Amino acid sequence: MKNKLKVLRAEHNLTQEQLAKAVEVSRQTINAIEKEKFDPSLMLAIKLARLFKTEIESIFIYAKD
Amino acid sequence: MTFSMKTKKQQILNLAGWTWSWIATLALATFGPQFIWDDHQLLTILFVGLNFANGIAMVIANRHFFNSLDELQRKIQLEALGITLGLTVIIGITYSLLDTTNLIGADAEIGFLVGMIGIIYLVSTLIIGRRYA
């Protein structure tokens, strides 16, 4: 799954560490999501969307391949 | 369950504490009868029981540690546990077969299996963790 997390994080001037703390996960998890190596749970996706005051679909883009 | 580095660190320390005390009570229960209390049966029973109870506490601490992890860390641990379980069954059965068919000179020892579980779990956790780095 593709995502715009890195762009959104940069727009909000947040480090991976700060974002990780805000959504209560490890920095490694944020890094893995940004590199599209790991797809977050629905709960984490909702937390991220709420934090950036946007919708889940604006952050995560489902791609078949 | 919410994730916090402080909670995770506390749980790691808790698990480490119970693991080391389990090893200590195991050593006491193993070598105590011969070297410390001269085969006193009551003391041996007491230390074997203490070691067992300590083992249960270690398992509970391990569960708490798992619950303190976030979703990616749990996924890494789960994959590592799956690999460890699979390889342990395969290698354990092969090792036992080598013993029963007399293809190896020495008897199969449970200590070998326990040591192997630890090494496979450690290596697979590191390899899988690197995949998400």
N, CA and C atoms of all chains as a GROMACS GRO file, in nm:
protein
  594
    1MET      N    1   0.084  -0.119   0.000
    1MET     CA    2   0.000   0.000   0.000
    1MET      C    3   0.089   0.126   0.000
    2LYS      N    4   0.057   0.218  -0.089
    2LYS     CA    5   0.134   0.342  -0.097
    2LYS      C    6   0.080   0.442   0.007
    3ASN      N    7   0.165   0.536   0.047
    3ASN     CA    8   0.117   0.636   0.143
    3ASN      C    9   0.193   0.767   0.131
    4LYS      N   10   0.133   0.871   0.188
    4LYS     CA   11   0.192   1.006   0.183
    4LYS      C   12   0.238   1.051   0.321
    5LEU      N   13   0.267   0.954   0.405
    5LEU     CA   14   0.301   0.986   0.544
    5LEU      C   15   0.424   1.076   0.556
    6LYS      N   16   0.525   1.044   0.478
    6LYS     CA   17   0.649   1.122   0.487
    6LYS      C   18   0.624   1.269   0.447
    7VAL      N   19   0.544   1.289   0.344
    7VAL     CA   20   0.512   1.424   0.297
    7VAL      C   21   0.433   1.499   0.405
    8LEU      N   22   0.332   1.434   0.459
    8LEU     CA   23   0.250   1.496   0.564
    8LEU      C   24   0.333   1.529   0.688
    9ARG      N   25   0.420   1.436   0.723
    9ARG     CA   26   0.506   1.459   0.840
    9ARG      C   27   0.595   1.581   0.817
   10ALA      N   28   0.650   1.592   0.697
   10ALA     CA   29   0.737   1.706   0.664
   10ALA      C   30   0.657   1.836   0.666
   11GLU      N   31   0.536   1.830   0.614
   11GLU     CA   32   0.450   1.950   0.611
   11GLU      C   33   0.419   2.000   0.752
   12HIS      N   34   0.410   1.906   0.844
   12HIS     CA   35   0.379   1.942   0.984
   12HIS      C   36   0.505   1.960   1.070
   13ASN      N   37   0.620   1.959   1.006
   13ASN     CA   38   0.749   1.976   1.075
   13ASN      C   39   0.766   1.881   1.193
   14LEU      N   40   0.737   1.756   1.169
   14LEU     CA   41   0.751   1.656   1.275
   14LEU      C   42   0.866   1.561   1.241
   15THR      N   43   0.938   1.518   1.342
   15THR     CA   44   1.038   1.414   1.321
   15THR      C   45   0.966   1.279   1.333
   16GLN      N   46   1.032   1.174   1.289
   16GLN     CA   47   0.973   1.040   1.304
   16GLN      C   48   0.947   1.010   1.451
   17GLU      N   49   1.040   1.052   1.534
   17GLU     CA   50   1.029   1.027   1.679
   17GLU      C   51   0.905   1.097   1.736
   18GLN      N   52   0.887   1.223   1.697
   18GLN     CA   53   0.771   1.300   1.747
   18GLN      C   54   0.640   1.240   1.699
   19LEU      N   55   0.637   1.200   1.572
   19LEU     CA   56   0.515   1.140   1.518
   19LEU      C   57   0.486   1.006   1.587
   20ALA      N   58   0.592   0.929   1.607
   20ALA     CA   59   0.577   0.799   1.674
   20ALA      C   60   0.517   0.818   1.814
   21LYS      N   61   0.568   0.918   1.885
   21LYS     CA   62   0.519   0.946   2.020
   21LYS      C   63   0.372   0.989   2.017
   22ALA      N   64   0.339   1.070   1.917
   22ALA     CA   65   0.202   1.122   1.908
   22ALA      C   66   0.099   1.013   1.883
   23VAL      N   67   0.139   0.910   1.808
   23VAL     CA   68   0.042   0.803   1.778
   23VAL      C   69   0.073   0.674   1.855
   24GLU      N   70   0.164   0.685   1.950
   24GLU     CA   71   0.196   0.576   2.044
   24GLU      C   72   0.245   0.448   1.977
   25VAL      N   73   0.343   0.466   1.888
   25VAL     CA   74   0.414   0.350   1.832
   25VAL      C   75   0.563   0.379   1.836
   26SER      N   76   0.644   0.283   1.790
   26SER     CA   77   0.789   0.305   1.789
   26SER      C   78   0.829   0.382   1.663
   27ARG      N   79   0.948   0.443   1.669
   27ARG     CA   80   0.999   0.516   1.552
   27ARG      C   81   1.020   0.419   1.436
   28GLN      N   82   1.061   0.298   1.470
   28GLN     CA   83   1.082   0.194   1.368
   28GLN      C   84   0.954   0.168   1.288
   29THR      N   85   0.839   0.173   1.356
   29THR     CA   86   0.711   0.149   1.289
   29THR      C   87   0.680   0.262   1.190
   30ILE      N   88   0.701   0.386   1.235
   30ILE     CA   89   0.678   0.502   1.145
   30ILE      C   90   0.769   0.492   1.023
   31ASN      N   91   0.895   0.459   1.048
   31ASN     CA   92   0.992   0.446   0.940
   31ASN      C   93   0.949   0.336   0.840
   32ALA      N   94   0.905   0.222   0.893
   32ALA     CA   95   0.863   0.110   0.807
   32ALA      C   96   0.739   0.146   0.725
   33ILE      N   97   0.648   0.225   0.784
   33ILE     CA   98   0.528   0.267   0.710
   33ILE      C   99   0.568   0.364   0.598
   34GLU      N  100   0.656   0.460   0.633
   34GLU     CA  101   0.700   0.558   0.532
   34GLU      C  102   0.770   0.491   0.415
   35LYS      N  103   0.846   0.387   0.445
   35LYS     CA  104   0.918   0.315   0.338
   35LYS      C  105   0.828   0.211   0.269
   36GLU      N  106   0.702   0.208   0.310
   36GLU     CA  107   0.601   0.116   0.255
   36GLU      C  108   0.642  -0.030   0.269
   37LYS      N  109   0.709  -0.058   0.379
   37LYS     CA  110   0.745  -0.196   0.410
   37LYS      C  111   0.643  -0.260   0.503
   38PHE      N  112   0.561  -0.175   0.565
   38PHE     CA  113   0.463  -0.223   0.663
   38PHE      C  114   0.334  -0.145   0.650
   39ASP      N  115   0.222  -0.217   0.644
   39ASP     CA  116   0.090  -0.153   0.638
   39ASP      C  117   0.034  -0.144   0.780
   40PRO      N  118  -0.004  -0.024   0.823
   40PRO     CA  119  -0.053  -0.011   0.962
   40PRO      C  120  -0.192  -0.072   0.981
   41SER      N  121  -0.226  -0.093   1.106
   41SER     CA  122  -0.361  -0.141   1.139
   41SER      C  123  -0.460  -0.027   1.115
   42LEU      N  124  -0.588  -0.062   1.114
   42LEU     CA  125  -0.692   0.040   1.096
   42LEU      C  126  -0.685   0.144   1.207
   43MET      N  127  -0.662   0.095   1.330
   43MET     CA  128  -0.654   0.184   1.447
   43MET      C  129  -0.542   0.288   1.430
   44LEU      N  130  -0.425   0.241   1.386
   44LEU     CA  131  -0.313   0.333   1.367
   44LEU      C  132  -0.339   0.428   1.250
   45ALA      N  133  -0.401   0.377   1.146
   45ALA     CA  134  -0.434   0.463   1.030
   45ALA      C  135  -0.531   0.574   1.073
   46ILE      N  136  -0.628   0.540   1.156
   46ILE     CA  137  -0.723   0.640   1.206
   46ILE      C  138  -0.651   0.744   1.292
   47LYS      N  139  -0.561   0.697   1.378
   47LYS     CA  140  -0.485   0.790   1.463
   47LYS      C  141  -0.405   0.889   1.378
   48LEU      N  142  -0.342   0.836   1.273
   48LEU     CA  143  -0.262   0.922   1.185
   48LEU      C  144  -0.350   1.022   1.111
   49ALA      N  145  -0.463   0.974   1.063
   49ALA     CA  146  -0.556   1.062   0.991
   49ALA      C  147  -0.607   1.173   1.082
   50ARG      N  148  -0.641   1.139   1.205
   50ARG     CA  149  -0.691   1.240   1.300
   50ARG      C  150  -0.583   1.340   1.335
   51LEU      N  151  -0.461   1.290   1.352
   51LEU     CA  152  -0.350   1.378   1.385
   51LEU      C  153  -0.326   1.482   1.275
   52PHE      N  154  -0.334   1.436   1.150
   52PHE     CA  155  -0.312   1.527   1.038
   52PHE      C  156  -0.442   1.593   0.989
   53LYS      N  157  -0.549   1.572   1.064
   53LYS     CA  158  -0.680   1.631   1.033
   53LYS      C  159  -0.720   1.607   0.886
   54THR      N  160  -0.710   1.481   0.848
   54THR     CA  161  -0.748   1.444   0.712
   54THR      C  162  -0.816   1.306   0.715
   55GLU      N  163  -0.843   1.253   0.596
   55GLU     CA  164  -0.907   1.122   0.588
   55GLU      C  165  -0.803   1.014   0.560
   56ILE      N  166  -0.836   0.893   0.599
   56ILE     CA  167  -0.741   0.782   0.579
   56ILE      C  168  -0.703   0.770   0.431
   57GLU      N  169  -0.803   0.784   0.344
   57GLU     CA  170  -0.778   0.769   0.199
   57GLU      C  171  -0.682   0.875   0.145
   58SER      N  172  -0.669   0.987   0.218
   58SER     CA  173  -0.577   1.091   0.174
   58SER      C  174  -0.432   1.056   0.209
   59ILE      N  175  -0.416   0.966   0.304
   59ILE     CA  176  -0.281   0.927   0.344
   59ILE      C  177  -0.241   0.795   0.277
   60PHE      N  178  -0.334   0.701   0.280
   60PHE     CA  179  -0.303   0.567   0.229
   60PHE      C  180  -0.376   0.540   0.098
   61ILE      N  181  -0.302   0.495   0.002
   61ILE     CA  182  -0.360   0.469  -0.130
   61ILE      C  183  -0.346   0.320  -0.161
   62TYR      N  184  -0.461   0.258  -0.178
   62TYR     CA  185  -0.457   0.114  -0.207
   62TYR      C  186  -0.412   0.092  -0.350
   63ALA      N  187  -0.308   0.012  -0.364
   63ALA     CA  188  -0.260  -0.025  -0.498
   63ALA      C  189  -0.252  -0.177  -0.504
   64LYS      N  190  -0.309  -0.234  -0.609
   64LYS     CA  191  -0.317  -0.379  -0.617
   64LYS      C  192  -0.179  -0.445  -0.617
   65ASP      N  193  -0.085  -0.389  -0.694
   65ASP     CA  194   0.049  -0.449  -0.703
   65ASP      C  195   0.149  -0.374  -0.614
   66MET      N  196  -0.412  -0.166   2.430
   66MET     CA  197  -0.283  -0.146   2.498
   66MET      C  198  -0.203  -0.038   2.426
   67THR      N  199  -0.164   0.065   2.497
   67THR     CA  200  -0.087   0.173   2.434
   67THR      C  201   0.061   0.144   2.443
   68PHE      N  202   0.134   0.198   2.347
   68PHE     CA  203   0.277   0.175   2.340
   68PHE      C  204   0.351   0.292   2.401
   69SER      N  205   0.447   0.261   2.483
   69SER     CA  206   0.539   0.366   2.529
   69SER      C  207   0.675   0.302   2.554
   70MET      N  208   0.780   0.378   2.521
   70MET     CA  209   0.915   0.325   2.536
   70MET      C  210   0.945   0.291   2.681
   71LYS      N  211   0.887   0.373   2.773
   71LYS     CA  212   0.911   0.352   2.915
   71LYS      C  213   0.851   0.218   2.960
   72THR      N  214   0.726   0.195   2.916
   72THR     CA  215   0.660   0.069   2.951
   72THR      C  216   0.737  -0.048   2.894
   73LYS      N  217   0.778  -0.034   2.769
   73LYS     CA  218   0.852  -0.143   2.703
   73LYS      C  219   0.982  -0.173   2.778
   74LYS      N  220   1.054  -0.065   2.815
   74LYS     CA  221   1.180  -0.084   2.887
   74LYS      C  222   1.157  -0.152   3.022
   75GLN      N  223   1.049  -0.110   3.089
   75GLN     CA  224   1.016  -0.170   3.218
   75GLN      C  225   0.988  -0.320   3.202
   76GLN      N  226   0.914  -0.353   3.096
   76GLN     CA  227   0.879  -0.493   3.072
   76GLN      C  228   1.001  -0.577   3.034
   77ILE      N  229   1.095  -0.516   2.959
   77ILE     CA  230   1.219  -0.587   2.924
   77ILE      C  231   1.299  -0.617   3.051
   78LEU      N  232   1.309  -0.516   3.138
   78LEU     CA  233   1.383  -0.534   3.264
   78LEU      C  234   1.316  -0.638   3.352
   79ASN      N  235   1.183  -0.634   3.355
   79ASN     CA  236   1.106  -0.731   3.432
   79ASN      C  237   1.130  -0.873   3.381
   80LEU      N  238   1.124  -0.888   3.247
   80LEU     CA  239   1.146  -1.020   3.186
   80LEU      C  240   1.289  -1.067   3.210
   81ALA      N  241   1.385  -0.974   3.197
   81ALA     CA  242   1.526  -1.011   3.220
   81ALA      C  243   1.546  -1.058   3.364
   82GLY      N  244   1.482  -0.988   3.457
   82GLY     CA  245   1.493  -1.025   3.599
   82GLY      C  246   1.441  -1.166   3.626
   83TRP      N  247   1.322  -1.195   3.573
   83TRP     CA  248   1.264  -1.327   3.594
   83TRP      C  249   1.342  -1.436   3.521
   84THR      N  250   1.399  -1.402   3.404
   84THR     CA  251   1.478  -1.501   3.329
   84THR      C  252   1.605  -1.538   3.406
   85TRP      N  253   1.674  -1.433   3.455
   85TRP     CA  254   1.797  -1.461   3.531
   85TRP      C  255   1.769  -1.536   3.660
   86SER      N  256   1.660  -1.502   3.727
   86SER     CA  257   1.630  -1.574   3.852
   86SER      C  258   1.587  -1.718   3.822
   87TRP      N  259   1.524  -1.739   3.706
   87TRP     CA  260   1.489  -1.876   3.665
   87TRP      C  261   1.616  -1.958   3.642
   88ILE      N  262   1.714  -1.895   3.574
   88ILE     CA  263   1.842  -1.963   3.549
   88ILE      C  264   1.912  -1.994   3.682
   89ALA      N  265   1.908  -1.896   3.773
   89ALA     CA  266   1.973  -1.914   3.903
   89ALA      C  267   1.909  -2.028   3.982
   90THR      N  268   1.773  -2.033   3.984
   90THR     CA  269   1.706  -2.140   4.059
   90THR      C  270   1.725  -2.276   3.989
   91LEU      N  271   1.738  -2.273   3.856
   91LEU     CA  272   1.764  -2.397   3.781
   91LEU      C  273   1.903  -2.451   3.818
   92ALA      N  274   2.000  -2.359   3.825
   92ALA     CA  275   2.136  -2.399   3.861
   92ALA      C  276   2.138  -2.454   4.004
   93LEU      N  277   2.064  -2.388   4.094
   93LEU     CA  278   2.059  -2.434   4.233
   93LEU      C  279   1.994  -2.572   4.243
   94ALA      N  280   1.882  -2.590   4.170
   94ALA     CA  281   1.811  -2.718   4.175
   94ALA      C  282   1.893  -2.829   4.110
   95THR      N  283   1.978  -2.792   4.013
   95THR     CA  284   2.059  -2.893   3.944
   95THR      C  285   2.183  -2.933   4.024
   96PHE      N  286   2.257  -2.832   4.072
   96PHE     CA  287   2.384  -2.860   4.138
   96PHE      C  288   2.377  -2.860   4.291
   97GLY      N  289   2.270  -2.799   4.345
   97GLY     CA  290   2.255  -2.792   4.491
   97GLY      C  291   2.260  -2.928   4.561
   98PRO      N  292   2.182  -3.027   4.515
   98PRO     CA  293   2.181  -3.156   4.584
   98PRO      C  294   2.321  -3.218   4.600
   99GLN      N  295   2.405  -3.199   4.500
   99GLN     CA  296   2.538  -3.260   4.504
   99GLN      C  297   2.641  -3.174   4.577
  100PHE      N  298   2.634  -3.041   4.555
  100PHE     CA  299   2.743  -2.956   4.605
  100PHE      C  300   2.707  -2.869   4.727
  101ILE      N  301   2.577  -2.848   4.756
  101ILE     CA  302   2.542  -2.757   4.866
  101ILE      C  303   2.472  -2.830   4.981
  102TRP      N  304   2.363  -2.902   4.952
  102TRP     CA  305   2.286  -2.960   5.065
  102TRP      C  306   2.291  -3.112   5.072
  103ASP      N  307   2.389  -3.171   5.012
  103ASP     CA  308   2.418  -3.313   5.029
  103ASP      C  309   2.295  -3.404   5.012
  104ASP      N  310   2.229  -3.389   4.901
  104ASP     CA  311   2.114  -3.473   4.864
  104ASP      C  312   1.998  -3.473   4.965
  105HIS      N  313   1.980  -3.362   5.036
  105HIS     CA  314   1.866  -3.348   5.127
  105HIS      C  315   1.740  -3.337   5.042
  106GLN      N  316   1.653  -3.440   5.051
  106GLN     CA  317   1.541  -3.450   4.958
  106GLN      C  318   1.443  -3.333   4.966
  107LEU      N  319   1.414  -3.289   5.090
  107LEU     CA  320   1.317  -3.180   5.108
  107LEU      C  321   1.365  -3.051   5.041
  108LEU      N  322   1.495  -3.023   5.058
  108LEU     CA  323   1.551  -2.902   4.996
  108LEU      C  324   1.550  -2.913   4.843
  109THR      N  325   1.575  -3.033   4.794
  109THR     CA  326   1.574  -3.055   4.648
  109THR      C  327   1.433  -3.031   4.594
  110ILE      N  328   1.332  -3.088   4.661
  110ILE     CA  329   1.192  -3.069   4.619
  110ILE      C  330   1.156  -2.920   4.622
  111LEU      N  331   1.201  -2.853   4.728
  111LEU     CA  332   1.173  -2.710   4.746
  111LEU      C  333   1.231  -2.629   4.630
  112PHE      N  334   1.354  -2.657   4.591
  112PHE     CA  335   1.418  -2.579   4.485
  112PHE      C  336   1.365  -2.614   4.346
  113VAL      N  337   1.325  -2.741   4.327
  113VAL     CA  338   1.263  -2.778   4.198
  113VAL      C  339   1.129  -2.705   4.186
  114GLY      N  340   1.053  -2.702   4.296
  114GLY     CA  341   0.924  -2.630   4.297
  114GLY      C  342   0.943  -2.480   4.276
  115LEU      N  343   1.048  -2.427   4.341
  115LEU     CA  344   1.078  -2.283   4.328
  115LEU      C  345   1.115  -2.249   4.184
  116ASN      N  346   1.192  -2.339   4.123
  116ASN     CA  347   1.232  -2.318   3.983
  116ASN      C  348   1.110  -2.322   3.890
  117PHE      N  349   1.018  -2.415   3.919
  117PHE     CA  350   0.896  -2.425   3.837
  117PHE      C  351   0.812  -2.298   3.851
  118ALA      N  352   0.792  -2.254   3.976
  118ALA     CA  353   0.712  -2.133   4.000
  118ALA      C  354   0.777  -2.011   3.934
  119ASN      N  355   0.911  -2.008   3.941
  119ASN     CA  356   0.985  -1.900   3.876
  119ASN      C  357   0.965  -1.902   3.725
  120GLY      N  358   0.959  -2.022   3.670
  120GLY     CA  359   0.935  -2.037   3.526
  120GLY      C  360   0.799  -1.983   3.485
  121ILE      N  361   0.698  -2.008   3.569
  121ILE     CA  362   0.563  -1.957   3.541
  121ILE      C  363   0.565  -1.803   3.542
  122ALA      N  364   0.636  -1.747   3.641
  122ALA     CA  365   0.647  -1.599   3.649
  122ALA      C  366   0.718  -1.544   3.526
  123MET      N  367   0.816  -1.619   3.476
  123MET     CA  368   0.890  -1.577   3.357
  123MET      C  369   0.798  -1.575   3.234
  124VAL      N  370   0.711  -1.675   3.223
  124VAL     CA  371   0.616  -1.682   3.111
  124VAL      C  372   0.519  -1.563   3.119
  125ILE      N  373   0.471  -1.532   3.239
  125ILE     CA  374   0.379  -1.418   3.257
  125ILE      C  375   0.450  -1.287   3.220
  126ALA      N  376   0.577  -1.275   3.262
  126ALA     CA  377   0.655  -1.154   3.228
  126ALA      C  378   0.673  -1.143   3.077
  127ASN      N  379   0.691  -1.258   3.011
  127ASN     CA  380   0.706  -1.259   2.865
  127ASN      C  381   0.577  -1.212   2.798
  128ARG      N  382   0.464  -1.253   2.852
  128ARG     CA  383   0.334  -1.209   2.799
  128ARG      C  384   0.318  -1.057   2.814
  129HIS      N  385   0.356  -1.006   2.930
  129HIS     CA  386   0.349  -0.861   2.954
  129HIS      C  387   0.440  -0.786   2.857
  130PHE      N  388   0.558  -0.846   2.832
  130PHE     CA  389   0.652  -0.784   2.737
  130PHE      C  390   0.587  -0.776   2.598
  131PHE      N  391   0.525  -0.886   2.555
  131PHE     CA  392   0.458  -0.888   2.424
  131PHE      C  393   0.350  -0.781   2.416
  132ASN      N  394   0.273  -0.767   2.522
  132ASN     CA  395   0.165  -0.669   2.524
  132ASN      C  396   0.216  -0.525   2.526
  133SER      N  397   0.343  -0.507   2.562
  133SER     CA  398   0.398  -0.371   2.564
  133SER      C  399   0.452  -0.329   2.427
  134LEU      N  400   0.457  -0.424   2.333
  134LEU     CA  401   0.511  -0.394   2.200
  134LEU      C  402   0.406  -0.328   2.112
  135ASP      N  403   0.451  -0.254   2.009
  135ASP     CA  404   0.355  -0.198   1.914
  135ASP      C  405   0.330  -0.301   1.802
  136GLU      N  406   0.245  -0.265   1.706
  136GLU     CA  407   0.200  -0.365   1.608
  136GLU      C  408   0.311  -0.420   1.519
  137LEU      N  409   0.406  -0.337   1.479
  137LEU     CA  410   0.516  -0.387   1.396
  137LEU      C  411   0.607  -0.481   1.476
  138GLN      N  412   0.638  -0.439   1.597
  138GLN     CA  413   0.724  -0.522   1.682
  138GLN      C  414   0.660  -0.658   1.712
  139ARG      N  415   0.527  -0.657   1.730
  139ARG     CA  416   0.456  -0.784   1.752
  139ARG      C  417   0.463  -0.872   1.628
  140LYS      N  418   0.452  -0.810   1.511
  140LYS     CA  419   0.459  -0.885   1.386
  140LYS      C  420   0.597  -0.951   1.372
  141ILE      N  421   0.700  -0.874   1.406
  141ILE     CA  422   0.838  -0.927   1.398
  141ILE      C  423   0.852  -1.047   1.494
  142GLN      N  424   0.804  -1.028   1.617
  142GLN     CA  425   0.814  -1.135   1.716
  142GLN      C  426   0.734  -1.258   1.674
  143LEU      N  427   0.616  -1.234   1.618
  143LEU     CA  428   0.530  -1.345   1.575
  143LEU      C  429   0.597  -1.426   1.463
  144GLU      N  430   0.654  -1.356   1.366
  144GLU     CA  431   0.723  -1.426   1.256
  144GLU      C  432   0.842  -1.505   1.309
  145ALA      N  433   0.918  -1.442   1.400
  145ALA     CA  434   1.034  -1.509   1.458
  145ALA      C  435   0.993  -1.632   1.538
  146LEU      N  436   0.881  -1.620   1.611
  146LEU     CA  437   0.831  -1.735   1.689
  146LEU      C  438   0.785  -1.847   1.597
  147GLY      N  439   0.722  -1.810   1.485
  147GLY     CA  440   0.675  -1.911   1.388
  147GLY      C  441   0.792  -1.989   1.330
  148ILE      N  442   0.897  -1.916   1.294
  148ILE     CA  443   1.017  -1.982   1.238
  148ILE      C  444   1.082  -2.070   1.345
  149THR      N  445   1.091  -2.016   1.466
  149THR     CA  446   1.153  -2.091   1.576
  149THR      C  447   1.077  -2.220   1.605
  150LEU      N  448   0.944  -2.210   1.611
  150LEU     CA  449   0.862  -2.329   1.638
  150LEU      C  450   0.880  -2.434   1.529
  151GLY      N  451   0.873  -2.390   1.404
  151GLY     CA  452   0.886  -2.483   1.290
  151GLY      C  453   1.021  -2.552   1.289
  152LEU      N  454   1.128  -2.472   1.302
  152LEU     CA  455   1.263  -2.529   1.298
  152LEU      C  456   1.290  -2.619   1.418
  153THR      N  457   1.235  -2.581   1.534
  153THR     CA  458   1.256  -2.662   1.655
  153THR      C  459   1.195  -2.800   1.637
  154VAL      N  460   1.073  -2.805   1.582
  154VAL     CA  461   1.008  -2.935   1.560
  154VAL      C  462   1.090  -3.019   1.463
  155ILE      N  463   1.128  -2.959   1.350
  155ILE     CA  464   1.202  -3.033   1.247
  155ILE      C  465   1.339  -3.080   1.299
  156ILE      N  466   1.416  -2.987   1.355
  156ILE     CA  467   1.550  -3.022   1.402
  156ILE      C  468   1.542  -3.116   1.523
  157GLY      N  469   1.446  -3.090   1.611
  157GLY     CA  470   1.429  -3.174   1.730
  157GLY      C  471   1.398  -3.318   1.695
  158ILE      N  472   1.306  -3.337   1.600
  158ILE     CA  473   1.269  -3.473   1.557
  158ILE      C  474   1.388  -3.541   1.487
  159THR      N  475   1.457  -3.465   1.402
  159THR     CA  476   1.574  -3.521   1.332
  159THR      C  477   1.682  -3.562   1.432
  160TYR      N  478   1.704  -3.474   1.530
  160TYR     CA  479   1.805  -3.501   1.634
  160TYR      C  480   1.769  -3.626   1.713
  161SER      N  481   1.641  -3.638   1.748
  161SER     CA  482   1.594  -3.756   1.822
  161SER      C  483   1.610  -3.883   1.737
  162LEU      N  484   1.580  -3.869   1.607
  162LEU     CA  485   1.592  -3.981   1.514
  162LEU      C  486   1.737  -4.027   1.501
  163LEU      N  487   1.827  -3.929   1.499
  163LEU     CA  488   1.970  -3.962   1.490
  163LEU      C  489   2.014  -4.042   1.612
  164ASP      N  490   1.953  -4.009   1.728
  164ASP     CA  491   1.986  -4.080   1.851
  164ASP      C  492   1.927  -4.222   1.850
  165THR      N  493   1.796  -4.232   1.818
  165THR     CA  494   1.731  -4.364   1.825
  165THR      C  495   1.784  -4.462   1.719
  166THR      N  496   1.833  -4.407   1.608
  166THR     CA  497   1.888  -4.495   1.503
  166THR      C  498   2.040  -4.514   1.519
  167ASN      N  499   2.092  -4.459   1.631
  167ASN     CA  500   2.235  -4.471   1.663
  167ASN      C  501   2.328  -4.413   1.557
  168LEU      N  502   2.280  -4.310   1.489
  168LEU     CA  503   2.366  -4.244   1.390
  168LEU      C  504   2.461  -4.145   1.458
  169ILE      N  505   2.428  -4.107   1.583
  169ILE     CA  506   2.521  -4.026   1.663
  169ILE      C  507   2.558  -4.105   1.787
  170GLY      N  508   2.679  -4.086   1.833
  170GLY     CA  509   2.729  -4.164   1.946
  170GLY      C  510   2.663  -4.127   2.078
  171ALA      N  511   2.646  -3.995   2.102
  171ALA     CA  512   2.594  -3.948   2.232
  171ALA      C  513   2.441  -3.951   2.235
  172ASP      N  514   2.384  -3.949   2.357
  172ASP     CA  515   2.238  -3.943   2.372
  172ASP      C  516   2.188  -3.802   2.340
  173ALA      N  517   2.065  -3.794   2.285
  173ALA     CA  518   2.004  -3.663   2.258
  173ALA      C  519   1.974  -3.594   2.391
  174GLU      N  520   2.018  -3.470   2.405
  174GLU     CA  521   1.998  -3.396   2.530
  174GLU      C  522   1.900  -3.281   2.508
  175ILE      N  523   1.809  -3.260   2.605
  175ILE     CA  524   1.710  -3.152   2.597
  175ILE      C  525   1.780  -3.015   2.597
  176GLY      N  526   1.896  -3.007   2.663
  176GLY     CA  527   1.971  -2.882   2.670
  176GLY      C  528   2.009  -2.831   2.532
  177PHE      N  529   2.038  -2.926   2.442
  177PHE     CA  530   2.074  -2.889   2.304
  177PHE      C  531   1.956  -2.818   2.238
  178LEU      N  532   1.838  -2.876   2.258
  178LEU     CA  533   1.716  -2.821   2.197
  178LEU      C  534   1.685  -2.681   2.253
  179VAL      N  535   1.699  -2.666   2.384
  179VAL     CA  536   1.671  -2.536   2.448
  179VAL      C  537   1.768  -2.429   2.397
  180GLY      N  538   1.896  -2.466   2.388
  180GLY     CA  539   1.997  -2.374   2.337
  180GLY      C  540   1.969  -2.336   2.192
  181MET      N  541   1.929  -2.435   2.115
  181MET     CA  542   1.899  -2.412   1.974
  181MET      C  543   1.778  -2.319   1.957
  182ILE      N  544   1.676  -2.338   2.041
  182ILE     CA  545   1.558  -2.251   2.037
  182ILE      C  546   1.600  -2.105   2.057
  183GLY      N  547   1.685  -2.083   2.157
  183GLY     CA  548   1.732  -1.948   2.188
  183GLY      C  549   1.807  -1.886   2.071
  184ILE      N  550   1.896  -1.964   2.010
  184ILE     CA  551   1.976  -1.911   1.898
  184ILE      C  552   1.888  -1.882   1.776
  185ILE      N  553   1.798  -1.975   1.742
  185ILE     CA  554   1.710  -1.955   1.625
  185ILE      C  555   1.621  -1.832   1.646
  186TYR      N  556   1.566  -1.819   1.767
  186TYR     CA  557   1.477  -1.706   1.798
  186TYR      C  558   1.552  -1.572   1.786
  187LEU      N  559   1.673  -1.570   1.841
  187LEU     CA  560   1.754  -1.448   1.837
  187LEU      C  561   1.789  -1.410   1.693
  188VAL      N  562   1.840  -1.508   1.618
  188VAL     CA  563   1.882  -1.482   1.479
  188VAL      C  564   1.763  -1.442   1.392
  189SER      N  565   1.651  -1.514   1.406
  189SER     CA  566   1.534  -1.482   1.322
  189SER      C  567   1.476  -1.345   1.358
  190THR      N  568   1.478  -1.307   1.487
  190THR     CA  569   1.430  -1.174   1.527
  190THR      C  570   1.517  -1.065   1.463
  191LEU      N  571   1.649  -1.086   1.464
  191LEU     CA  572   1.740  -0.987   1.405
  191LEU      C  573   1.721  -0.977   1.254
  192ILE      N  574   1.709  -1.091   1.187
  192ILE     CA  575   1.694  -1.091   1.041
  192ILE      C  576   1.561  -1.027   1.001
  193ILE      N  577   1.453  -1.066   1.068
  193ILE     CA  578   1.320  -1.010   1.033
  193ILE      C  579   1.314  -0.861   1.069
  194GLY      N  580   1.375  -0.824   1.181
  194GLY     CA  581   1.379  -0.683   1.222
  194GLY      C  582   1.449  -0.596   1.119
  195ARG      N  583   1.556  -0.650   1.060
  195ARG     CA  584   1.631  -0.574   0.958
  195ARG      C  585   1.548  -0.549   0.834
  196ARG      N  586   1.455  -0.641   0.807
  196ARG     CA  587   1.369  -0.626   0.688
  196ARG      C  588   1.282  -0.499   0.698
  197TYR      N  589   1.249  -0.460   0.821
  197TYR     CA  590   1.162  -0.342   0.841
  197TYR      C  591   1.242  -0.217   0.881
  198ALA      N  592   1.375  -0.227   0.877
  198ALA     CA  593   1.459  -0.113   0.920
  198ALA      C  594   1.466  -0.007   0.810
   0.00000   0.00000   0.00000
